Amino acid sequence: MWGVGLGVLAAGAAAGSVLGSALERRVLRRPLAEAAERGIGFGSVHSPPLVVAADDGVQLYVEVDEPGPGVAAGGPTVVLCHGYALNLDCWHHQRLTLRAAGVRCVLWDQRGHGRSGRGMPGPVSIDRLGRDLHSVLEATVPHGQQVVLVGHSMGGMTVLALADQRPEMFGDRVVGAALVSTSAGRLAEVTLGVPATAARLLHRAGPNVVSALGRAPRLVEIGRRTGNDLEFVLTRLYSFSSDVPPATVEFVRQMNAATPIEVVADFFPAFDDHDKEAALPVLQKVETLLLVGADDKLTPAEHSRQIAQALPGAELVVREDCGHMIMLEYPQEVDAHLAGLLDRVRRR
């Protein structure tokens, strides 16, 4: 989350300048095209679109993967919630795995992200996202159908907001939850991998700077176009820990860059305000999986460990040599742990 803010700040500072060496530009020029040639196809997996109206009228973009002909279906619907400055395409690998297993799957773009509407300009709270998730569930999952919620980063916070607002849904309708690289609060204390003094400065000044940039979107977009190399470096630094292919980094960078600066500014203050520790006991009623990278600079592993302390029955997985985008960095391991969660849900 804060890594996106750092990228925006860098893009704003880069406006009107040409950043990076000619060699870097040659190396980074076509990573997504090369990935497509290898059959990865980031952003190419879709189902017919569905529009769901939030309770304030904002149009939310949703896709539902139904089990295909000849595929044995059964079990709960899995609802995937993406993080800040991403979109539903970030679940590329997990979506393909769930499809192959015949699992009914709902994916949606959070408001202001991807293909969803933004709503009225101004700050957006995590509580607002919890109400959006409830609208998506009501529109896409028939009553009587069990649900497993999977949320990455801000998406995990969205799940916690729903638990806070609708605890009666958990244990009956919602039977499982996977909180991936997320936090229940205290994000203002995160150092972002920089010295503590610099981190405190960023936490104090960042919201005002991003808000100011949000009022000058054309300036930021110029910076984003000319600052691709710097954004790429920051994306690698704050999203990954291992040596992932350039195409994977570029995929995340492009999702970040596609998020309008006004939206980045609307959401940015919400993270320091986020506090859903009181909602954690609600998850004791469901099978819970906690996944996080040991080197996550944005939602550090300690935050998942703190959640695990409140949920003694939860499975906690801390993946070494892994950053914030664990589902893209180690997709097969994430898929395997999600499969284990679904198995536990089915055995309940």
ZIURMO-V5650 format. One record per pair of residues at least 6 apart in sequence whose C-alpha atoms are under 7 Angstrom apart, sorted by sequence separation. I is the first residue (numbers start at 1). J is the second residue. If there is no record, write none. Layout:
i/j
I/J
I/J
//
This chain:
i/j
35/41
53/59
54/60
67/73
82/88
109/115
110/116
111/117
112/118
150/156
308/314
52/59
53/60
109/116
111/118
192/199
213/220
294/301
322/329
327/334
51/59
52/60
151/159
191/199
293/301
308/316
51/60
52/61
292/301
51/61
52/62
149/159
50/61
51/62
49/61
50/62
292/304
49/62
50/63
236/249
49/63
235/249
290/304
48/63
188/203
47/63
47/64
232/249
301/318
47/65
232/250
235/253
88/107
88/108
88/109
232/253
87/109
231/253
156/179
156/180
294/318
157/182
289/314
290/315
291/316
292/317
293/318
294/319
77/103
78/104
79/105
80/106
81/107
87/113
147/173
148/174
156/182
157/183
288/314
289/315
290/316
291/317
292/318
293/319
294/320
295/321
296/322
297/323
298/324
77/104
78/105
79/106
80/107
81/108
86/113
87/114
146/173
147/174
148/175
149/176
150/177
151/178
152/179
153/180
157/184
284/311
287/314
288/315
289/316
290/317
291/318
292/319
293/320
294/321
295/322
296/323
297/324
77/105
78/106
79/107
85/113
130/158
134/162
145/173
146/174
147/175
148/176
149/177
150/178
151/179
152/180
153/181
154/182
294/322
295/323
296/324
73/102
74/103
129/158
130/159
146/175
147/176
148/177
149/178
150/179
151/180
152/181
153/182
281/310
293/322
294/323
72/102
73/103
152/182
280/310
281/311
293/323
71/102
126/157
130/161
131/162
293/324
67/99
126/158
130/162
293/326
127/161
292/326
67/102
126/161
67/103
67/104
66/104
65/104
66/105
65/105
64/105
65/106
64/106
63/106
64/107
63/107
217/261
62/107
63/108
217/262
43/89
62/108
61/108
62/109
214/261
61/109
214/262
43/92
60/109
42/92
60/111
214/265
289/341
61/115
211/265
241/295
61/116
210/265
60/116
59/116
60/117
59/117
287/345
58/117
238/297
58/118
58/119
207/268
207/269
76/145
77/146
78/147
79/148
80/149
81/150
82/151
83/152
76/146
77/147
78/148
79/149
80/150
81/151
82/152
83/153
84/154
76/147
77/148
78/149
79/150
80/151
81/152
83/154
76/148
82/154
83/155
82/155
81/155
54/132
242/321
55/135
241/321
242/322
54/135
241/322
240/322
241/323
1/84
240/323
52/136
187/271
188/272
239/323
240/324
187/272
239/324
240/325
244/329
186/272
238/324
239/325
52/139
185/274
186/275
240/329
185/275
184/275
185/276
184/276
185/277
184/277
193/297
192/297
192/298
177/286
176/286
177/287
178/288
179/289
180/290
181/291
175/286
176/287
177/288
178/289
179/290
180/291
181/292
170/282
175/287
176/288
177/289
178/290
179/291
180/292
181/293
171/285
161/276
164/279
167/282
170/285
171/286
160/276
163/279
170/286
183/299
182/299
181/299
160/279
163/282
183/303
183/304
182/304
184/307
124/266
125/267
123/266
124/267
181/324
122/266
123/267
126/270
125/270
113/259
124/270
126/274
112/263
87/255
86/255
176/345
85/255
86/256
175/345
85/256
85/259
85/264
9/210
15/219
15/220
16/222
12/219
15/222
16/223
19/226
12/220
15/223
18/226
19/227
11/220
14/223
17/226
18/227
20/229
13/223
19/229
20/230
12/223
15/226
19/230
11/223
14/226
35/247
11/224
14/227
31/246
32/247
11/227
31/247
32/250
31/250
32/251
7/231
7/234
3/238
93/331
97/335
94/335
4/256
75/346
3/298
2/298
1/298
//
